[in-house]
Structure formats: C-alpha cells, structure tokens
C-alpha cells in the first residue's frame, strides 16, 4: 500500500511517497488505498544529520596528505520521522560513494 508523508519545510509542505509504514508518523487523511501521514519533525531538521555526515566526510578527505582538487560524495537518503534522514542501504550494506579528483600539478609542486 502506498504511503504519502507530508513534511513541513521553511518554504511550505512537501509530500514524499514511501513503500511501507514507518514509525513516527501520525495519520492525516485516508482515501482508498493511499494513506497520508504527517512527519513529526521538520524536513530541514531531518536532513541536518545527513548534512553533518557530508561535512565530516568532506573534511576527512580534504585534510591530510591527499589534498584532492575535487571531492564528490554520493549517497541515497531515506526519510524516517523517528530517525530523521538516514543514508539508505543498498543490499545489506550502507551506501556512500566517494570520488576524489586531481587536476594538473600545482605551482608549489604538489
């Protein structure tokens, strides 16, 4: 059964479709086979933990001996009203793809 979850944001509500009932939601409306639920936390608050993870990973890869010119992080985010936003798993493991890139040699020889 399709689940629709309404998240409040600073710019208005956003509705997200989920495949299964997640804990931490309260019912808003029910029509036919679709249930609309409302998250108990704001969307921005839910995403804060993912933002913190991204900042931590970027700091880890930018500091030290590697000194890449570019760092790309890619991960899927699953929204859960109890846990906020979490990095979604692929198969049985968590998923985080990191791509580091280096351009031409810098004038300082590095």
C-alpha positions, 0 to 999 in steps of 0.5 A: 500500500502506498504511503504519502508523508507530508513534511513541513519545510521553511518554504511550505509542505512537501509530500514524499511517497514511501513503500511501507509504514514507518514509525513516527508518523501520525495519520492525516487523511485516508482515501482508498488505498493511499494513506497520508501521514504527517512527519513529526519533525521538520524536513530541514531538521531531518536532513541536518544529520545527513548534512553533518555526515557530508561535512565530516566526510568532506573534511576527512578527505580534504585534510591530510596528505591527499589534498584532492582538487575535487571531492564528490560524495554520493549517497541515497537518503531515506526519510524516517520521522523517528530517525530523521534522514538516514543514508539508505542501504543498498543490499545489506550494506550502507551506501556512500560513494566517494570520488576524489579528483586531481587536476594538473600539478600545482605551482608549489609542486604538489 
